[in-house]
């Protein structure tokens, strides 16, 4: 019997930040550390997704390795056969399945994707790759029959799209794919009420993003701790002079409470109770800034100890296994659509 698969990917288009860390990396890595007896864990770098928005191509290799090091520093075990760490482009089946799924995907369906609308808005020269992004993501998930896909809130729509296309193919071709669980079940599984969305410190109406125009509101895992503390101290707040968790009325302060709750591993209600009504935002920010700096100092000490040979070995071992699994699914699909003789 094969184990159920938990799978997530993080694009290598820039260094990763605390939103990526708490939203997608940590839930996956915690499962990898404590539940690998029950699940196969796939943590991969969607390098083909990296240039759906413009990047410096000369820097992509460095970035891919940097992200793998960040996974290792976050505690991803590198030497377990059921924990796969791989690069998407090293498994050609991802691209091949994408083309096939493209031919069963509606233009209108992809045009409604919020991420596409957001990222293409105002852009002069919108690329087909950005439009097609969710189909490649669906292939990433369906090739391994992943049931659980921990992603931040912004990716929920793409997960729903994956379920739709899988269901459509299953109706047409008789149960080709395992369908991942719906978003609410995913949250239940990972012990959360909803997908996480850490906001930009400088503009708390926007999510913290590695593709943001400015770094001022983004805490990168590689930020110098003192510089990150400064970003917290200059976070945008409001003029109410009262700490409360209210994401609509006080998005900046609520975001800082959220960050503190994640750093401490305490429920947000407990953190809110501890600081509720505090009138000095400066004092409150100092507390968050110090904890952010402490977290980064500890994280970066682990990062300095990461062994590149262990990463290389994990890539090589995992990419063999990923190709075996992905090719088996691809063959089933090729047979179903008539590209290969049925067995
Ligand atoms: P970014 O938008 O920063 O470029 P990605 O789109 O590569 O990040 O996202 C990688 C993963 O991190 C996805 O699962 C995404 O949902 C999650 N993620 C990104 N930003 C945040 C955030 N601000 N809060 C929580 N999760 C996030």
Boltz pocket constraint, residues with backbone or C-beta under 6 A from the ligand:
constraints:
  - pocket:
      binder: B
      contacts: [[A, 9], [A, 10], [A, 11], [A, 19], [A, 20], [A, 21], [A, 22], [A, 23], [A, 24], [A, 150], [A, 151], [A, 152], [A, 153], [A, 154], [A, 155], [A, 196], [A, 197], [A, 198], [A, 199], [A, 207], [A, 208], [A, 209], [A, 210], [A, 211]]
      max_distance: 6.0
